[in-house]
Amino acid sequence: MAKLIALTPCADLLPLVAGRITLSEHVPEAITSVSPFAGRGAEVSAALKEIAGGRLPKPNRTTGARGFRVIWTGRHQVMVLGPPVSVPGAAIADQSDGWAVLRLAGPGADQVLARLTPVDLRRDVFKPGHTARTLLRHMSCSITRTGAESYEIMVFRSMAKTAVHDICEAMTSVAARA
């Protein structure tokens, strides 16, 4: 019988360092899609507040506490990173195996992403807790600012290797200019 070994989306690819910028993989316990049923948004928001420490976030924002991050990913949809959740009044889908979560951090992280995405990531515009569904070169992604010089980037698992490659090229370019 074949013995299967579970691998993370970025197994053997990360971590990477270029200058003072690092790219690492974050493997949350679960990634859960939560979509409130029609007319149940307030109920779902209250349940998320109790479960994950944050209500349904406004568009392009995140909430959460106690090891949870609730990320707005579209109209009537959020992704909850952290322990698995079950929220009454919402459609729930486990997305854990479908996404790769990367952490980009260090001075110049915003310059790295500026080479890859059309989103304005300047600190006075895109602050900690802000998030955007956008493109990373040609890939759909979610970018969340988690700190002054740190981001969390979610891409489809099938695009993990390409995302790491593209980010690494941009990191090398930024580090060379420093």
Protein Blocks (a to p, Z undefined) as FASTA:
>chain_A
ZZdddddfkgokaccdehjaccdddddfbdcdddddehilmmmmmmmmmmnopacddehi
aedeehiacddfbehiacdeddddddehiacddfklmpccdddedehklmmmmmmpcbdf
bfklmgghiacdddehjaccddddfbfkbccddddfklmmmmmmmmmmmmmmmmmmZZ
